[in-house]
């Protein structure tokens, strides 16, 4: 019995010794700033390295057969608003055309993507939104009016502008001011130069926002 008692006491002492060590380790991790609770922010978007999308915008304008516009204006450098970051680009073939997308992360760590396509507006909205969507309203920005869809079950919304030669869709979980910021930065830009024989940049005459349903 005495031997068993000493064994239990030894285990208890070991546990009591480990508890403060574990607490110190957790404190060090919290203090380093490398630990985050998974509420709201997307860890992948927070930690992924930013990219410079300017060359991708230019290359897409050369290769895709529709006008491609890059965000520009005050506070925007190489297609990226101040304190934002671009994280990825992609092309996706859909019915009726191609969707060119640049993913951004806002200063609040929310995702907001800019998609442009030559496909019919309903096809583009469905491709970006992930499902057939109905327009829920409109929002005027300067002389343009964007059609608003959503929010969906993921609390993400889409703003759509039917530009001359291309549909522009902003999609994500960002705040209205951030949607407005990127919309303002892209809506008045002339298309980037296209390759010879490609889509010629048309006059920048806005077309009315459409409704897929």
Secondary structure, DSSP 4 states (H G I P E B T S, - for coil): -HHHHHHHHHHHHHHHHHHHHHHHHHHHHHHHT-----SSS-HHHHHSPPB-THHHHHHHHHHSSS------STTEETTEETT-EEEEEEEEEETTEEEEEEEEE-TTS-EEEEEEESS-HHHHHHHHHSS---EEEEEEETTEEEEEE---TTS-EEEEEEETTEEEEEEES--HHHHHHHHHHHHTPPPPPPPTTSPPPPP--PPPPP---
